[in-house]
Amino acid sequence: MENKFRQHILVPCYDTDVAKLLKPASFMDMAQEAANLHANILGFGYDNLMETRTAWVLSRMHIRFLRHPRWREEVDLTTWHKGLERLFYLRDFQMTDTEGNVLVEATTSWLVLNIDTRRLVRDAGICEEGVCRDNAIPEPCDKVQMPSDCLKEQVCVHKVSYSDVDVNGHTNNAMYLVWSMDAVGYDVASSRPLKEMKINFNHETRPGDEVAIGRACTEQDGNTVYYVEGIAAGRQAFCVELVF
């Protein structure tokens, strides 16, 4: 048994940008939905965990864009559950074209939380029978931090609103990437396809919360790298590294 889940997708216009390329946050949305569907099949999906008042929480994600899929392109999105490593349950993703060429690869790190206490559940009873040890990206996403040697500037303050919130009542993970791409600026985000992204989700935000968005920029190995963080109520809600 391969223990992988595949979806065939025709890239829609509303998930692409002015260059007709798949938006990074749209890939995140697709990946989250594929993860939900596969977890349901394996017996530890949303409804299964709700029976014990627990839920999946995405903690870290690392994405590499080898080539951005284009509007109306047919692609296959594959995901698989890699099992528990220390505190995190790992899940990988690959998006391929019709000839099998890898377009996007990603790895994610998840926690299981008690939704009443907001505490980590270490023994969540997640079945290991569905584990696949293949790697899209071998190393789990590491910690992302604002560099101390770069000037950070505040870009804006975003108030969490209806369009940001998911079924759990807090900001959807992909929205943090939306805010980050906006923070980079239209000229860069629309003209230079994102090569790589690492994001840490550190504290949830909810409707009405005000999130101060800060940005720093540096040059590394010929690439332009932006770091974006969101601070809410004095705590870092997220931090992302974007390589262009």
C-alpha positions in Angstrom: 0.0 0.0 0.0 1.5 3.3 -1.1 -0.4 5.4 1.5 -0.5 8.5 -0.7 -3.5 10.6 -1.6 -3.7 12.3 -5.0 -5.9 15.1 -6.4 -6.1 16.1 -10.1 -6.5 19.9 -10.3 -7.2 22.3 -13.1 -5.6 25.5 -11.9 -8.5 28.1 -11.7 -8.2 31.8 -12.5 -9.0 32.9 -9.0 -6.0 31.1 -7.6 -3.5 32.8 -10.0 -1.9 36.3 -10.0 -1.4 38.9 -12.7 1.3 36.8 -14.3 -1.2 33.9 -14.5 0.9 31.8 -12.0 -0.5 29.9 -9.0 -0.3 32.1 -6.0 1.8 30.7 -3.1 -1.2 31.1 -0.6 -3.4 29.2 -3.1 -1.0 26.3 -3.0 -1.3 26.4 0.8 -5.1 26.3 0.6 -4.9 23.3 -1.8 -2.4 21.5 0.4 -4.5 22.0 3.6 -7.6 20.6 1.9 -5.7 17.6 0.5 -4.3 17.0 4.0 -7.8 17.1 5.5 -9.2 14.7 2.9 -6.3 12.2 3.4 -6.5 12.4 7.2 -10.2 11.5 6.9 -9.4 8.4 4.9 -6.7 7.4 7.4 -9.1 7.8 10.3 -7.7 10.9 12.0 -9.5 13.7 10.2 -11.3 16.7 11.6 -14.4 14.8 12.7 -12.4 12.0 14.2 -10.3 14.3 16.4 -13.3 16.4 17.4 -14.7 13.3 19.2 -11.8 13.7 21.7 -12.0 17.6 21.6 -8.7 17.8 19.8 -7.7 19.3 16.5 -4.8 19.5 14.0 -2.8 22.7 14.1 -0.3 23.5 11.4 2.9 24.7 13.1 5.5 25.0 10.3 5.7 24.8 6.6 8.5 24.8 4.0 7.6 25.1 0.3 9.9 25.1 -2.8 8.6 26.3 -6.1 10.5 24.7 -8.9 8.1 26.1 -11.4 4.8 27.8 -10.6 1.8 26.1 -12.2 0.0 28.3 -14.7 -3.7 29.2 -15.1 -5.6 26.3 -16.7 -2.7 23.9 -16.3 -3.6 20.4 -15.2 -1.6 19.3 -12.2 -1.6 16.4 -9.7 -1.2 17.2 -5.9 0.0 14.3 -3.9 0.3 14.2 -0.1 1.3 11.6 2.5 1.6 11.2 6.3 5.2 10.7 7.5 4.4 9.9 11.1 5.6 11.4 14.4 9.0 13.0 14.9 9.6 14.4 18.3 6.7 16.7 19.0 5.5 17.0 15.4 3.5 14.9 13.0 5.0 15.4 9.5 3.2 15.5 6.2 4.7 16.1 2.8 3.3 17.3 -0.6 4.3 17.3 -4.2 2.6 19.0 -7.2 3.5 17.6 -10.6 2.6 18.4 -14.2 1.0 15.9 -16.6 4.4 14.6 -17.5 5.3 13.9 -13.9 7.7 16.8 -13.5 7.8 18.2 -9.9 6.5 21.7 -9.8 6.1 22.3 -6.1 7.4 20.4 -3.1 6.6 21.0 0.6 6.9 19.6 4.1 4.7 20.5 7.0 4.9 20.0 10.8 1.6 19.6 12.7 0.6 19.5 16.4 -2.5 18.1 18.0 -4.1 20.5 20.5 -7.0 20.1 23.0 -9.4 22.7 21.7 -10.7 23.5 25.2 -7.4 23.9 27.1 -5.3 24.9 24.0 -2.7 22.5 25.3 -0.5 20.2 23.3 -1.7 16.5 23.2 1.3 14.3 23.1 -0.5 11.0 22.9 -3.1 11.7 20.3 -3.6 8.1 19.3 -2.8 8.8 15.6 -2.5 5.5 13.8 0.9 4.7 12.3 -0.5 2.2 9.7 -0.9 5.0 7.1 2.7 6.2 7.3 4.8 6.7 4.2 8.5 7.5 4.7 9.1 9.2 1.3 10.4 12.7 1.4 9.4 15.7 -0.7 11.8 17.7 1.4 13.9 15.6 3.7 14.4 18.0 6.6 11.4 19.3 8.6 10.9 23.1 8.5 13.2 24.7 11.0 12.6 27.8 13.1 12.3 31.1 11.3 13.5 34.3 13.0 13.8 38.0 12.0 17.5 38.6 11.4 19.1 40.8 14.0 21.4 42.5 11.5 18.7 43.8 9.2 16.6 46.9 9.7 13.0 46.0 10.3 10.3 48.4 9.2 6.6 48.3 10.1 4.4 47.9 7.1 0.9 48.1 8.4 -1.5 47.0 11.2 -4.0 44.4 10.0 -7.3 43.8 11.9 -8.4 40.2 11.6 -11.7 40.2 9.8 -14.3 37.8 8.3 -12.3 37.0 5.2 -9.3 35.9 7.3 -11.1 33.4 9.6 -11.5 29.6 9.1 -13.8 26.9 10.4 -12.0 26.9 13.7 -12.7 30.5 14.4 -9.1 31.8 14.0 -7.0 33.2 11.2 -6.5 30.6 8.4 -2.9 29.7 7.9 -2.8 30.7 4.3 -3.9 34.2 5.2 -0.6 34.8 7.0 1.2 34.2 3.7 -1.3 36.5 1.9 -0.4 39.3 4.4 3.3 38.5 3.9 3.2 38.7 0.1 1.3 42.0 0.5 4.0 43.3 2.9 6.7 42.5 0.3 5.0 44.9 -2.1 3.2 44.6 -5.4 6.1 45.3 -7.6 8.2 42.5 -6.3 5.5 40.0 -5.6 3.9 40.4 -9.0 7.1 40.3 -11.1 9.4 37.9 -9.3 8.0 34.4 -8.7 8.6 33.1 -5.2 11.3 30.5 -5.1 11.0 29.3 -1.5 9.1 29.9 1.6 9.4 28.9 5.3 6.8 29.9 7.8 6.3 29.4 11.5 2.8 29.7 13.1 3.5 30.7 16.7 0.3 32.0 18.2 -3.2 32.0 16.8 -5.1 35.3 16.1 -8.9 35.8 16.1 -11.5 38.2 14.8 -10.8 41.7 16.1 -7.1 41.1 16.9 -4.8 43.8 15.5 -1.6 42.3 14.0 1.4 44.6 13.4 3.2 43.5 10.2 6.9 44.1 10.1 9.3 43.5 7.2 13.1 43.1 6.8 15.0 42.5 3.5 18.5 41.2 2.7 20.4 39.6 -0.1 21.6 36.0 0.1 23.4 34.0 -2.6 22.1 36.2 -5.3 18.5 36.0 -4.1 16.4 38.7 -2.4 15.1 37.4 0.9 12.3 39.0 2.9 11.4 38.3 6.5 7.9 39.2 7.6 6.5 38.8 11.1 3.1 39.6 12.7 2.9 40.8 16.3 -0.4 40.6 18.1 -0.9 41.6 21.8 2.9 41.6 22.2 3.4 38.1 20.9 4.7 36.9 17.6 1.8 35.3 15.7 3.9 34.2 12.7 7.3 34.7 11.0 8.0 33.9 7.4 11.1 33.8 5.2 10.4 34.5 1.5 13.1 33.9 -1.1 12.7 35.6 -4.5 
